[in-house]
């Protein structure tokens, strides 16, 4: 310490054990409280007004439109299945197999119709204009199914009767034009519904 003092000085402290852990425990508690505050802040919706409710409604609308799109895709697959059944009938002339496949398509269309109407009701409750558009798409799709079934019945009858004649070909051409128009209507209405989402 000073030049004339040549003895070693030893300083000692007496701390209770609980005081030795005071600062580290306090540091851990502050760190824990900070983490808890961050978690609470991240999970708290601090928006004002109905913004969060409209966000939830928009999310539900998007979900309903996506499910409606799935129904339309299932209907398209069923149209393809009916075409496949007709092609198989033309090759094999197995009427029983065609009728069972046709019935499976009809059952699938009935299920799609129920799903589409339920989704149209949900959409109407959330957004009236989208619900009305979904009902228009469903009505156009049912017309498309009717035209497709008319072609299927005509073709099945022609396969059963033998070679198709000129009257058959004329009727088939009319029905195919009607089906193409129905396809276009479904596509146009579906696009407007899906884009409005």
N, C-alpha and C positions, 0 to 999 in steps of 0.2 A: 504494500500500500504506500508506505512512504519509505524513504531510504533508510531510516534508522530503525525501522521495525523489521526484525529478521525472523520473526516467528510465523509459522503457517497459521493462517486463520481458516477455521472450518465453520461454515454456516449450515445450520440444520433447520428444517421446518417440520412442524407437526400438523398433518392434515388428517382429518377424519376420512375414512375410505369413501364414504358417501359423497364427500366434496370433490374427490378425485374424479368421480364418474359424472359429475354435474355437467361440465361443459360438453363432453362427447354425447351424452344423452340429450342435452338441449339441442345440439346440432342435428342429431338424428330426428328429433321431434319436429324441428322446423322444416327439414327436408321432406318428411312424411306429410306434413300439413300442406306444403307447397304442391306436392304430387296430388294429393286429394283435391285441392282447389282446382288444379288443371283438369282433372277428370270430371269434376262437377261442371266446370265451365264448358267443356267439350260436349257434354251430354245435355246441356240446358238449351232450350230453344229461346233465344233472346229476341225473336222477331216480334214486331208489334202488329196488332190487328189480325185480319183474316188471311194474311199471306200464307201462313202455314196450312190453313184449312184448304185454301185454293190449290196449294201445291199437292196436298193429299188427293184432292178431287181430280186434279190433272193426271196424277199418277194412276188413279183408278180408271180414268177414261182411257189412258194409254194402254193399260192392261186389258180392258174390255175390247178395244179395237184390235189388239194383238190376238186375243182369243177369237175374235170374229174373223180375222185373217186366216187363222188356223182352220176354222170351219169351212171357209171358202176353198182352202187348199184340199181339205178332205173331200169336198164335193167334186173338185176337179179330178182327184184320184178315182172317185167313183164313176165319173163320166168315162175316164180311160178304161176302167174295169168293164163297163158296159160295152165299149168298143171292142175290147179284147174278147168278151163273151160272144159278140156277134162274129168276130173273125174266126173264133174257134168253131162256132156253129157252121160257118161257111165251109170249113175244112172237114169237120167230122160229121156234120148233120145229126149230132146227138142232141135232140130237143130237150131231154131230161136234164142234161148237164147245163144247157143254156138256161133253162127255167130256174134251176137252183142258183146259178150265178146272178141271174137277173133279180131274183128275190133278195139275194144278199145285197145287191146294189140298192134296191128299193128300201130295205131295212136301214141301210146306212144313210140314205137320203132322209128318211123319217127322223133318224137320230140327229142328223145335221140340222133339220128344220127346227126341232125342239131347242137345240143349242142356240141356233141363230135367233129365234124369237126371245129366248131368255136373255141373251146378250143385248138384243135390241131394247128390251124393257129396261135393263140396267143402264144402257147408254141414254135412254130417254130420261131416266131419273137424274142422270148426271149432266147431260147436255142434250136438250130437246132436238136440236138440229141434227146432231149425230145419230140419235135414235131414229129419227124419221129417215135419214139416209140409209141406215142399216135395214130398215123395213123395206125401202125401195130396192135395195140390193137383193134382199131375200125374195121379194115378189118377182124380180127379174130372173133370179135363179130358178124359182119354181116354174116359170114359163120355159126356161131353157130345158129343165128336166122333162117337161111335158113334150116339147118338140123332139128331144132325144128319144124318149120312149115311143113316140109315134114312128120315128125312123126305125127303131128296133122292132116294133110290131110289124111294120111293113116288110122289113128284111126277113124276119122269122117266118112270116106267111109266105114270102116268095121262096124261101129255102124249102119250105114244106111242100109247096105246089109244084116246084120244078124250076125251069128256066124263067127268068123275069122277062116280061114283054115291054113294049113301048110305053103303055099306060103306067106300068110300074116305074119305069125309069123317069117319066115325067113327074109322077107323084113324089118320087124320091128326091128329085131336083128341087121341087117346091119346098119339101120338108127341110132339106139341107140349107136352102136359103133362109128359111125361118129360123133354123138352129143357128146359123151364122149371125143373123140379126140379134138373136137372144144372147149369143156369146158376146157380141160387141156391147150390148146394153149392160150386161153383167160387168164386163171389164171396165166400161166407162164409169158406171156407178160405184164400183168397188174402188177405183182409183180416186174418185172424188172423196169417198169416205176415208180412205187411208191417208190421203194428203191433207184432209181437214184436221186430222189428229195432230 
